[in-house]
Amino acid sequence: MVKKLEIMLTIPENEIVKQNTLPSADDKDINMYFIAKGEFNVYVQFQTNSKPTNVRQLQVGDHFGEISMIYKCKRTATVISNKYATLGYISKPDFKEIVFKFQDIVDLLNQRIYDYDDDLKLFKEYYIKEIPYFINVSVESLHHIIFTLQRETYEKDRKIL
């Protein structure tokens, strides 16, 4: 896996990934990042017109980008460097090659994803489980729904169907 890593140097306030950006059809812009040096803030925008909230800080040894990599969904957060930093990153095609050889990697990443406790994920999880049809859905399916669910906003009194 180390042989597949590319190196990225960042400056303070450099936006590495942006929430709600959709990967391109060819997956060339989907990367998973590993922090070798520096610190990064993670911001999540909970409502369409709200200001992003700083939900956590990532440090050396942390990683990000795995949700978009695994679930083929929009980015779930914006990650910005706090200072000069060094990242290793792996592309989606290289990730697929590694997973083919070491299939347990996705299971390990998923176990960490299931434990994420940001408010937006917990909100979606709570309300999906409130729907009787989804009460007994598997953890894997629940998380697939959480991360691929698209937000739609409707004007008051608008007919949906």
Salt bridges, closest charged atoms under 4 A:
ASP27 OD2 - LYS96 NZ 3.99
GLU39 OE1 - LYS83 NZ 3.91
GLU66 OE2 - HIS63 NE2 3.74
GLU97 OE2 - LYS4 NZ 3.17
GLU97 OE2 - LYS101 NZ 3.80
ASP117 OD1 - ARG56 NH2 2.89
GLU125 OE1 - LYS121 NZ 3.36
GLU125 OE2 - LYS129 NZ 3.35
